[in-house]
Amino acid sequence: MTEQAVGETIPALTAHAVSVSLPTWSANVGYEEGEEWVVSKMKTGYPRFFINKSIQRFAEAIVKRHGIPGEKAMLVPSRAVANRCLAFIQSQNASLESSKFRILDFVPDPTKFKTDSSTNVLPRVTAVIYPEQCFPAAKTFWQHSGDGISSRRAEYCHKAFLEGTLVERGHAEDSLRMYKGPKRYQKHPSADLKETIGGKSNGDINGTGDGQEHIQFVEERFGRNLDVARSNNAKTAVRRRIAGSLTANVEPEAALDLPPDEGRKRNVEGFSEDDVYLYSCGMSAIYNSHRSMMKAKGQMKSIEFGFPYIDTLKVLEKFGPGCLFYGHGESSDLDDLEKRLENGERYLALFCEFPGNPLLKSPDLQRIRRLADKYDFGVVIDETIGNFLNVHVLPYADVVVTSLTKIFSGDSNVMGGAAILNPKGKYYDLLKQTWQHEYEDNYWPEDAIFLERNSRDFVSRIDRINDNAEVICDTLRQHPRIKQVNYPKYSHTRPFYDACRTPTGGYGGLLSCTFYSLPEAISFYDNLDTEKGPSLGTNFTLASPFVILAHYNELDWAESYGAERNLVRFSVGLEEAGELVGKFTKALAAMEQ
């Protein structure tokens, strides 16, 4: 076996990797237990669970210069996000005086930042300063909201901070007053700098920076100062790809001149890329969709239908009035919901995944839509696992959310997310108006550049991954010591999946299986010669003991909904099918010894 060492980045030697090697079952347990032999070796981790070391260094530098001993900083992209972060931290630490907390905006110094802001992105970041005892609450906001800064943004802004070109806003205002002098000698800082100093926080023109493995690409392709027009073109190309209207593998400048691919475009009347909103990651899209729907419709409980990815349920529970949870996601649960609705209970929205992670069950979207229309609640569907080339769920949703970090990117080196509004949805006008008021484009331009580049071959990758996943699924199903294989094609909920499957769609690249005993699961996992760590949707096959990693402190609760502690999840990649079958067969054989 050629497994990565514990704590190595996945992919290896990648500064902005979004996965980390946990190659044995004991390494996953050690990580959850905080054992030194694992934690001390972690070069990175999944970005919402492990704050990247470049972000940690930048936060420490800010506290060293602007804080006092015993304080920490959480770095976010705008004042609006900082206000929400601070409100949450204080709500969890109500006994502390408000004077213990503060927000600092860091903006370009107009006397030192020589770049023409009309053509080049500018660095911005906001720090929430808080007592270090409040770190658990700050980390909770970071993890669940997904609204922290990216590692690329941290590297660029940290460099500007050290050079003195990125300064605290009060200092920038003082510099600007000093810079003006007598009127006849005044220079005119750009409008963008003035807006930045004034606290305007829409992230449409933010700064840029990169780590070691991509810096050559950026400098050769764009020059050291990243061009605003190019980064905006990248965002437009990404939004068109998500809309389904752009499928060609071309540079973004060329892509903007291509006619839409009508065969792949999401088939909803009136839909366009103008209904696609980019976020820093998939959870940010979910968190902000929930937040915006509460702004639009009021503070009401939501419904989580089906066993979900951990943070979606936590967002609904912690950032609103609460949640009605149907963890099994069965038709009998919809029967119960319908009775509640008939008896007068009312809800903000129903959130679900299509299909679910990690059990790969598909909810009955047709029935959910009928109930939503009859009883006046919204529907938010996470299509990350299915992806829009395989399934068409927009007609049943008011909002579709997706993590672009996963199969859309594939390279496991950039985060991203999106929310998509349904123009034929019942609440479209209300939601569109709310998004126009609430939405900030805080997606870091350089992250957009890499996401656009990674996603150019998205269409061609999907078919091969679909095929490989079915082959591995069949290999596992044929083995007598595999208790159950979870995959949409073989689920009793397949009719619900097929009702939304596109004419050329498959069943996706994610599956999971359970074992008859924990020792067998451990033996299989330890002997599987693939990359092993968190995340999914990678171009390479990635395995994880998902329930151990996601629900370690609530294993009995997870098992009560069918997510057994010995479950292993597989995100199948682009490798040659025979090679993959050989690796899985060897791991199955080792389990028998």
C-alpha positions as CSV (number, residue, x, y, z in Angstrom):
1,M,0.0,0.0,0.0
2,T,1.1,3.6,-0.7
3,E,-1.0,5.4,1.8
4,Q,-0.4,9.0,2.8
5,A,1.0,9.7,6.3
6,V,-1.3,10.8,9.1
7,G,-2.1,14.5,8.8
8,E,-0.7,14.9,5.2
9,T,-2.7,17.0,2.9
10,I,-5.0,15.3,0.3
11,P,-4.0,15.9,-2.4
12,A,-0.4,15.6,-1.1
13,L,1.8,18.8,-1.0
14,T,-1.2,21.0,-1.7
15,A,-1.3,24.3,0.2
16,H,-5.1,24.7,-0.1
17,A,-6.2,21.1,0.1
18,V,-9.6,20.5,1.5
19,S,-9.0,17.0,2.9
20,V,-6.4,15.4,5.2
21,S,-5.1,11.9,5.4
22,L,-6.5,9.7,8.2
23,P,-5.4,6.4,6.8
24,T,-6.4,4.0,9.6
25,W,-9.5,3.6,11.7
26,S,-7.5,4.4,14.8
27,A,-6.3,7.7,13.2
28,N,-9.9,8.8,12.8
29,V,-10.7,7.9,16.4
30,G,-7.5,9.6,17.5
31,Y,-8.5,12.7,15.7
32,E,-11.9,12.7,17.4
33,E,-10.3,12.1,20.8
34,G,-7.8,14.9,20.2
35,E,-4.9,12.5,20.6
36,E,-1.4,14.1,20.2
37,W,-0.1,11.4,17.8
38,V,-2.8,12.5,15.3
39,V,-3.4,16.2,16.0
40,S,0.2,17.2,16.2
41,K,0.7,15.8,12.6
42,M,-2.2,17.6,11.0
43,K,-0.9,19.9,8.3
44,T,-4.5,20.8,7.4
45,G,-8.0,19.5,7.8
46,Y,-11.5,20.0,6.2
47,P,-11.6,23.8,6.2
48,R,-14.8,24.3,8.3
49,F,-13.6,21.8,10.9
50,F,-9.9,22.7,11.0
51,I,-9.1,26.4,10.6
52,N,-6.3,26.5,8.1
53,K,-2.9,27.3,9.6
54,S,-2.5,30.4,7.3
55,I,-5.7,31.8,8.7
56,Q,-4.6,31.0,12.3
57,R,-1.3,32.8,11.7
58,F,-3.1,35.9,10.3
59,A,-5.5,36.0,13.2
60,E,-2.6,35.7,15.7
61,A,-0.8,38.6,13.9
62,I,-3.9,40.8,14.2
63,V,-4.3,40.0,17.9
64,K,-0.6,40.7,18.5
65,R,-0.9,44.1,17.0
66,H,-4.4,45.1,18.0
67,G,-5.4,42.9,20.9
68,I,-4.3,42.1,24.4
69,P,-3.2,38.8,26.1
70,G,-6.1,36.4,26.4
71,E,-7.9,37.5,23.2
72,K,-8.4,35.7,20.0
73,A,-9.7,36.7,16.5
74,M,-12.1,35.1,14.1
75,L,-11.6,36.4,10.5
76,V,-14.6,36.9,8.2
77,P,-15.0,38.7,4.9
78,S,-17.3,41.6,5.8
79,R,-18.7,43.7,8.6
80,A,-22.2,42.1,8.1
81,V,-20.8,38.6,8.7
82,A,-18.8,39.9,11.6
83,N,-22.0,41.3,13.2
84,R,-23.7,37.9,12.9
85,C,-20.6,36.1,14.3
86,L,-20.4,38.5,17.2
87,A,-24.1,38.2,18.0
88,F,-23.8,34.4,18.1
89,I,-20.7,34.4,20.3
90,Q,-22.3,36.8,22.7
91,S,-25.5,34.7,22.8
92,Q,-23.5,31.7,24.0
93,N,-21.6,33.8,26.5
94,A,-24.3,36.1,27.9
95,S,-22.5,36.6,31.3
96,L,-19.6,38.5,29.6
97,E,-19.7,42.3,29.2
98,S,-20.1,43.6,25.7
99,S,-16.9,45.6,26.2
100,K,-15.0,42.3,26.0
101,F,-15.8,42.1,22.3
102,R,-15.1,44.3,19.3
103,I,-15.0,44.3,15.5
104,L,-12.1,45.6,13.5
105,D,-12.3,46.2,9.8
106,F,-9.0,46.0,7.8
107,V,-8.9,48.0,4.5
108,P,-6.2,49.2,2.1
109,D,-4.2,52.2,3.2
110,P,-4.9,54.8,0.5
111,T,-1.5,56.3,0.9
112,K,0.4,53.1,0.3
113,F,-1.8,50.8,-1.9
114,K,-0.6,51.8,-5.3
115,T,-2.7,49.3,-7.3
116,D,-5.4,50.8,-9.5
117,S,-8.5,49.5,-7.7
118,S,-10.7,49.8,-10.9
119,T,-8.7,47.0,-12.5
120,N,-7.2,45.0,-9.6
121,V,-8.8,43.3,-6.6
122,L,-8.2,44.8,-3.2
123,P,-7.5,43.1,0.2
124,R,-10.2,43.3,2.8
125,V,-10.9,41.4,6.0
126,T,-12.9,41.9,9.2
127,A,-11.8,40.5,12.6
128,V,-14.1,39.7,15.5
129,I,-12.0,40.0,18.7
130,Y,-13.2,38.0,21.7
131,P,-11.9,36.5,25.0
132,E,-10.2,33.2,24.3
133,Q,-12.6,31.4,26.6
134,C,-15.3,32.1,23.9
135,F,-13.4,30.1,21.2
136,P,-15.9,27.1,21.3
137,A,-18.7,29.5,20.3
138,A,-16.6,31.3,17.7
139,K,-15.6,27.9,16.2
140,T,-19.2,26.8,16.2
141,F,-20.1,29.8,14.1
142,W,-17.2,29.2,11.8
143,Q,-18.1,25.5,11.2
144,H,-21.9,25.8,10.9
145,S,-22.2,29.1,8.9
146,G,-19.3,28.5,6.6
147,D,-18.8,32.2,6.4
148,G,-15.1,32.4,7.5
149,I,-12.4,33.6,5.1
150,S,-10.6,31.2,2.8
151,S,-6.9,30.3,3.1
152,R,-6.0,32.1,-0.1
153,R,-7.6,35.3,1.1
154,A,-5.8,34.9,4.4
155,E,-2.4,34.6,2.7
156,Y,-2.9,37.6,0.5
157,C,-4.3,39.8,3.3
158,H,-1.7,38.7,5.8
159,K,1.0,39.7,3.4
160,A,-0.6,43.1,2.8
161,F,-1.0,43.5,6.6
162,L,2.7,42.8,7.2
163,E,3.7,45.2,4.4
164,G,1.5,48.0,5.9
165,T,-0.8,48.2,2.9
166,L,-3.7,46.6,4.8
167,V,-4.6,48.6,7.9
168,E,-7.3,48.9,10.5
169,R,-10.0,51.3,9.2
170,G,-9.5,54.0,11.8
171,H,-5.8,54.2,10.8
172,A,-6.8,54.3,7.1
173,E,-9.2,57.2,7.7
174,D,-6.5,59.1,9.6
175,S,-4.1,58.4,6.7
176,L,-6.6,59.7,4.2
177,R,-7.1,63.0,6.0
178,M,-3.4,63.5,6.3
179,Y,-2.9,62.4,2.6
180,K,-5.2,65.1,1.3
181,G,-3.3,68.2,2.5
182,P,-4.2,71.5,0.9
183,K,-6.9,71.2,-1.7
184,R,-4.7,72.1,-4.7
185,Y,-2.4,69.2,-3.8
186,Q,-5.1,66.5,-3.2
187,K,-4.8,63.2,-4.9
188,H,-7.9,61.2,-5.4
189,P,-8.0,57.7,-4.0
190,S,-10.3,55.5,-6.0
191,A,-14.0,55.2,-5.2
192,D,-13.4,51.6,-4.2
193,L,-10.9,52.6,-1.5
194,K,-13.3,55.3,-0.2
195,E,-16.1,52.7,0.0
196,T,-13.9,50.3,1.7
197,I,-12.8,52.8,4.3
198,G,-16.4,53.7,4.8
199,G,-17.3,50.2,5.7
200,K,-19.0,49.0,2.5
201,S,-18.7,45.3,2.7
202,N,-20.1,43.7,-0.5
203,G,-17.3,41.4,-1.6
204,D,-17.6,41.8,-5.4
205,I,-14.1,43.2,-5.7
206,N,-12.0,41.6,-3.0
207,G,-8.3,40.9,-2.8
208,T,-6.4,37.9,-4.0
209,G,-3.4,35.7,-3.1
210,D,-2.3,32.1,-3.4
211,G,-0.2,29.4,-1.8
212,Q,2.9,27.7,-3.1
213,E,1.5,25.2,-5.5
214,H,-0.6,27.5,-7.5
215,I,1.3,30.8,-7.5
216,Q,3.1,30.1,-10.7
217,F,-0.2,29.4,-12.5
218,V,-1.7,32.7,-11.3
219,E,1.4,34.8,-12.1
220,E,1.8,33.3,-15.6
221,R,-1.9,33.5,-16.4
222,F,-2.9,36.8,-14.7
223,G,0.2,38.5,-13.4
224,R,0.8,39.2,-9.7
225,N,-2.1,41.7,-9.5
226,L,-5.3,39.7,-10.2
227,D,-7.5,41.6,-12.7
228,V,-11.0,42.4,-11.6
229,A,-12.5,41.7,-15.0
230,R,-10.9,38.3,-15.2
231,S,-12.0,37.2,-11.8
232,N,-15.6,38.5,-12.6
233,N,-15.5,36.5,-15.8
234,A,-14.6,33.4,-13.9
235,K,-17.5,33.9,-11.6
236,T,-19.9,34.4,-14.5
237,A,-18.6,31.2,-16.2
238,V,-19.1,29.3,-12.9
239,R,-22.6,30.6,-12.5
240,R,-23.4,29.6,-16.1
241,R,-22.0,26.2,-15.5
242,I,-24.2,25.8,-12.5
243,A,-27.2,27.0,-14.5
244,G,-26.4,24.3,-17.0
245,S,-26.1,26.7,-19.9
246,L,-22.2,26.4,-20.2
247,T,-20.8,22.9,-20.7
248,A,-17.8,23.6,-23.0
249,N,-14.3,23.1,-21.7
250,V,-13.0,26.6,-22.7
251,E,-11.4,29.7,-21.1
252,P,-13.9,31.9,-19.3
253,E,-13.4,34.8,-21.8
254,A,-14.4,32.5,-24.7
255,A,-17.2,30.9,-22.6
256,L,-19.0,34.2,-22.3
257,D,-19.4,34.4,-26.1
258,L,-20.8,30.9,-26.5
259,P,-24.6,30.3,-27.0
260,P,-26.3,28.4,-24.1
261,D,-26.3,24.7,-24.1
262,E,-30.1,24.3,-24.3
263,G,-29.8,20.5,-23.9
264,R,-28.2,20.7,-20.5
265,K,-29.7,23.9,-19.2
266,R,-32.0,23.5,-16.2
267,N,-35.4,23.2,-17.7
268,V,-37.4,25.8,-15.7
269,E,-39.1,28.6,-17.6
270,G,-37.4,32.0,-17.0
271,F,-34.3,30.5,-15.3
272,S,-30.9,32.0,-15.9
273,E,-27.6,32.5,-14.3
274,D,-29.0,35.6,-12.6
275,D,-30.8,33.2,-10.2
276,V,-27.4,31.6,-9.2
277,Y,-25.6,33.1,-6.1
278,L,-22.1,32.1,-5.2
279,Y,-20.9,31.5,-1.6
280,S,-17.7,30.6,0.1
281,C,-18.8,27.0,0.5
282,G,-21.9,24.8,0.5
283,M,-22.7,25.3,4.2
284,S,-22.5,29.1,3.7
285,A,-25.2,28.7,0.9
286,I,-27.3,26.6,3.3
287,Y,-26.8,28.9,6.3
288,N,-27.5,32.0,4.3
289,S,-30.5,30.5,2.5
290,H,-32.1,29.7,5.9
291,R,-31.2,33.1,7.2
292,S,-32.6,34.9,4.2
293,M,-35.8,32.8,4.3
294,M,-36.3,33.9,7.9
295,K,-35.8,37.5,6.8
296,A,-38.5,37.0,4.1
297,K,-41.1,34.9,5.9
298,G,-40.4,35.5,9.6
299,Q,-39.0,33.5,12.5
300,M,-40.5,30.0,12.2
301,K,-39.3,26.5,12.8
302,S,-38.0,24.5,9.8
303,I,-38.2,20.8,8.9
304,E,-35.2,18.6,8.3
305,F,-36.3,15.6,6.2
306,G,-34.0,12.6,6.1
307,F,-30.7,11.9,7.8
308,P,-28.6,14.9,6.8
309,Y,-25.0,16.0,6.7
310,I,-24.3,17.1,10.3
311,D,-24.1,20.9,9.9
312,T,-27.4,21.4,8.1
313,L,-29.4,20.1,11.1
314,K,-27.2,22.2,13.5
315,V,-27.9,25.4,11.5
316,L,-31.6,24.8,11.7
317,E,-31.4,24.1,15.4
318,K,-29.0,26.8,16.5
319,F,-29.7,29.7,14.2
320,G,-33.4,30.0,14.4
321,P,-36.5,28.9,16.4
322,G,-35.7,25.2,16.0
323,C,-36.4,22.3,13.8
324,L,-38.7,19.3,13.4
325,F,-36.4,16.4,12.5
326,Y,-37.5,13.4,10.4
327,G,-34.3,11.4,10.4
328,H,-35.6,8.4,8.7
329,G,-37.0,10.3,5.7
330,E,-39.7,7.7,5.0
331,S,-43.2,8.1,3.6
332,S,-44.5,7.5,7.1
333,D,-42.7,10.6,8.2
334,L,-44.5,12.6,5.5
335,D,-47.8,11.1,6.8
336,D,-46.9,12.4,10.2
337,L,-46.0,15.8,8.8
338,E,-49.2,16.0,6.9
339,K,-51.2,15.3,10.0
340,R,-49.3,18.1,11.9
341,L,-50.0,20.5,9.0
342,E,-53.7,19.5,8.9
343,N,-53.9,20.3,12.6
344,G,-52.6,23.8,12.1
345,E,-48.8,23.6,12.6
346,R,-46.9,25.9,10.3
347,Y,-43.2,25.9,9.2
348,L,-40.7,28.1,7.4
349,A,-39.3,25.5,5.1
350,L,-38.4,21.9,4.6
351,F,-34.7,21.2,4.0
352,C,-33.6,17.9,2.5
353,E,-30.7,16.3,0.5
354,F,-31.1,14.6,-2.8
355,P,-30.0,11.9,-2.2
356,G,-28.9,12.0,1.5
357,N,-25.4,11.7,2.9
358,P,-24.3,9.0,3.9
359,L,-27.3,6.7,3.5
360,L,-28.1,7.7,-0.1
361,K,-31.9,7.7,0.4
362,S,-34.0,10.0,-1.8
363,P,-37.0,11.9,-0.5
364,D,-40.3,12.0,-2.3
365,L,-40.0,15.5,-3.8
366,Q,-43.3,15.4,-5.6
367,R,-45.2,14.8,-2.5
368,I,-43.1,17.3,-0.5
369,R,-43.9,19.9,-3.2
370,R,-47.6,19.3,-3.0
371,L,-47.6,19.6,0.8
372,A,-45.5,22.8,0.5
373,D,-47.9,24.4,-1.9
374,K,-50.9,23.4,0.1
375,Y,-49.6,24.4,3.5
376,D,-47.4,27.4,2.6
377,F,-43.8,26.4,3.4
378,G,-40.7,26.6,1.4
379,V,-38.5,23.8,0.1
380,V,-34.7,23.9,0.1
381,I,-33.0,21.0,-1.6
382,D,-29.3,20.2,-1.4
383,E,-28.3,18.6,-4.7
384,T,-24.6,18.2,-3.9
385,I,-24.6,14.4,-3.9
386,G,-26.9,13.9,-6.9
387,N,-25.6,16.9,-8.9
388,F,-27.6,18.6,-11.6
389,L,-26.2,16.5,-14.5
390,N,-27.8,13.4,-12.9
391,V,-30.9,14.8,-11.3
392,H,-33.2,17.8,-12.0
393,V,-34.7,18.9,-8.7
394,L,-35.2,22.7,-9.3
395,P,-38.9,22.3,-10.2
396,Y,-39.6,21.0,-6.7
397,A,-37.6,23.6,-4.8
398,D,-37.8,27.2,-3.9
399,V,-34.1,27.2,-3.4
400,V,-31.5,24.6,-4.5
401,V,-28.2,24.6,-2.6
402,T,-25.0,22.9,-3.6
403,S,-21.4,22.5,-2.5
404,L,-19.1,23.4,-5.4
405,T,-16.1,22.1,-3.3
406,K,-17.1,18.6,-4.2
407,I,-17.5,17.1,-7.7
408,F,-18.0,20.4,-9.5
409,S,-14.4,21.2,-8.6
410,G,-13.1,17.7,-8.2
411,D,-9.5,18.8,-7.5
412,S,-10.0,19.1,-3.7
413,N,-8.1,22.4,-3.6
414,V,-10.8,25.1,-3.4
415,M,-14.0,25.7,-1.5
416,G,-17.2,27.1,-3.0
417,G,-21.0,26.9,-2.8
418,A,-24.1,28.2,-4.5
419,A,-27.8,28.9,-3.9
420,I,-30.2,28.8,-6.9
421,L,-33.6,30.4,-6.9
422,N,-36.5,28.8,-8.8
423,P,-38.2,31.5,-10.9
424,K,-41.4,29.5,-11.0
425,G,-41.4,29.0,-7.3
426,K,-44.2,30.2,-5.1
427,Y,-42.0,32.6,-3.2
428,Y,-39.7,33.7,-6.0
429,D,-40.5,37.4,-6.0
430,L,-40.2,37.6,-2.2
431,L,-37.0,35.6,-2.2
432,K,-35.5,37.5,-5.1
433,Q,-36.1,40.8,-3.3
434,T,-34.7,39.4,-0.1
435,W,-31.6,38.1,-1.8
436,Q,-31.0,41.4,-3.5
437,H,-31.0,43.1,-0.1
438,E,-29.2,40.4,2.0
439,Y,-26.7,38.8,-0.4
440,E,-23.0,39.7,-0.4
441,D,-20.7,38.4,-3.0
442,N,-17.9,37.4,-0.5
443,Y,-16.5,34.7,-2.8
444,W,-12.8,35.4,-3.0
445,P,-11.8,36.2,-6.6
446,E,-8.8,33.9,-6.7
447,D,-10.9,31.0,-5.3
448,A,-13.3,31.7,-8.2
449,I,-10.4,31.5,-10.7
450,F,-9.4,28.0,-9.5
451,L,-13.0,26.8,-9.2
452,E,-13.6,27.9,-12.8
453,R,-10.5,26.2,-14.1
454,N,-11.3,23.0,-12.2
455,S,-14.9,22.8,-13.4
456,R,-14.3,23.1,-17.1
457,D,-14.3,19.3,-17.6
458,F,-17.1,18.8,-15.1
459,V,-19.5,17.3,-17.7
460,S,-17.0,14.7,-19.0
461,R,-16.0,13.6,-15.5
462,I,-19.5,12.8,-14.3
463,D,-20.2,9.9,-16.7
464,R,-17.0,8.1,-15.8
465,I,-17.5,8.6,-12.0
466,N,-21.1,7.3,-12.3
467,D,-19.9,4.2,-14.1
468,N,-17.0,3.6,-11.6
469,A,-19.4,3.9,-8.7
470,E,-21.7,1.3,-10.0
471,V,-18.8,-1.1,-10.6
472,I,-17.7,-0.7,-7.0
473,C,-21.2,-0.9,-5.7
474,D,-21.6,-4.3,-7.5
475,T,-18.3,-5.5,-6.1
476,L,-19.3,-4.8,-2.6
477,R,-22.9,-6.2,-3.0
478,Q,-21.5,-9.6,-4.1
479,H,-19.4,-10.1,-1.0
480,P,-21.1,-12.1,1.8
481,R,-19.5,-10.2,4.7
482,I,-20.9,-6.8,3.5
483,K,-24.1,-6.2,5.5
484,Q,-25.6,-3.5,3.3
485,V,-24.6,-1.2,0.4
486,N,-26.2,2.2,0.3
487,Y,-26.6,3.6,-3.2
488,P,-29.5,5.4,-4.9
489,K,-29.8,2.6,-7.6
490,Y,-30.4,-0.1,-5.0
491,S,-32.3,1.9,-2.4
492,H,-36.0,1.3,-1.8
493,T,-36.3,5.0,-2.5
494,R,-35.1,4.5,-6.1
495,P,-38.5,5.5,-7.6
496,F,-38.2,8.9,-6.0
497,Y,-34.6,9.3,-7.5
498,D,-35.7,8.1,-10.9
499,A,-38.6,10.6,-10.9
500,C,-35.9,13.4,-10.9
501,R,-33.2,11.6,-13.0
502,T,-32.2,13.4,-16.2
503,P,-32.4,11.5,-19.5
504,T,-28.6,10.9,-19.4
505,G,-28.1,10.9,-15.7
506,G,-26.7,8.2,-13.5
507,Y,-26.7,7.5,-9.8
508,G,-23.7,9.5,-8.7
509,G,-20.3,8.8,-7.3
510,L,-21.1,8.4,-3.6
511,L,-21.9,5.1,-1.8
512,S,-21.5,3.6,1.6
513,C,-21.6,0.2,3.1
514,T,-21.9,-1.5,6.6
515,F,-20.4,-4.6,8.0
516,Y,-21.5,-7.4,10.3
517,S,-18.8,-6.5,12.9
518,L,-16.7,-3.5,13.8
519,P,-13.4,-5.5,13.5
520,E,-14.3,-6.4,9.9
521,A,-15.0,-2.8,9.1
522,I,-11.6,-1.7,10.7
523,S,-9.7,-4.4,8.8
524,F,-11.4,-3.5,5.5
525,Y,-10.7,0.2,5.9
526,D,-7.1,-0.1,7.1
527,N,-6.3,-2.3,4.0
528,L,-8.1,-0.3,1.4
529,D,-5.4,1.2,-0.9
530,T,-7.1,4.5,-1.7
531,E,-6.9,8.0,-0.3
532,K,-8.7,8.2,3.1
533,G,-10.0,11.3,4.7
534,P,-12.9,13.7,4.9
535,S,-14.8,15.3,2.0
536,L,-16.2,13.8,-1.2
537,G,-16.6,14.5,-4.9
538,T,-12.9,14.2,-5.6
539,N,-11.4,13.1,-8.9
540,F,-9.7,10.4,-6.9
541,T,-11.4,7.7,-4.8
542,L,-11.7,8.8,-1.2
543,A,-12.9,6.7,1.7
544,S,-14.0,7.6,5.2
545,P,-15.5,6.0,8.3
546,F,-18.1,8.7,8.0
547,V,-20.2,8.1,11.1
548,I,-17.1,8.0,13.4
549,L,-15.8,11.2,11.9
550,A,-19.1,13.2,11.8
551,H,-21.0,11.8,14.8
552,Y,-18.4,10.5,17.2
553,N,-20.1,12.1,20.2
554,E,-23.6,11.0,19.2
555,L,-23.0,7.4,17.8
556,D,-26.1,5.9,19.4
557,W,-28.3,8.8,18.1
558,A,-26.9,8.3,14.6
559,E,-27.5,4.5,14.7
560,S,-31.1,5.1,15.7
561,Y,-31.6,6.6,12.2
562,G,-29.7,3.8,10.4
563,A,-26.3,5.4,10.3
564,E,-24.2,2.6,11.9
565,R,-20.9,3.3,13.5
566,N,-19.1,0.7,11.3
567,L,-20.3,2.5,8.1
568,V,-17.6,3.3,5.5
569,R,-18.4,5.9,2.9
570,F,-16.7,6.0,-0.6
571,S,-16.5,8.9,-3.0
572,V,-15.5,7.1,-6.2
573,G,-13.1,8.8,-8.6
574,L,-11.8,8.7,-12.1
575,E,-9.3,5.8,-11.8
576,E,-9.5,2.9,-14.2
577,A,-12.3,0.6,-13.1
578,G,-10.3,-2.5,-13.1
579,E,-7.7,-0.9,-10.8
580,L,-10.4,0.2,-8.4
581,V,-12.0,-3.3,-8.3
582,G,-8.6,-4.8,-7.5
583,K,-8.1,-2.5,-4.6
584,F,-11.5,-3.1,-3.1
585,T,-11.2,-6.9,-3.7
586,K,-7.9,-6.9,-1.8
587,A,-9.4,-5.1,1.1
588,L,-12.3,-7.5,1.2
589,A,-9.9,-10.4,1.2
590,A,-7.9,-8.9,4.1
591,M,-11.1,-8.7,6.1
592,E,-11.6,-12.4,5.8
593,Q,-8.2,-13.3,7.3
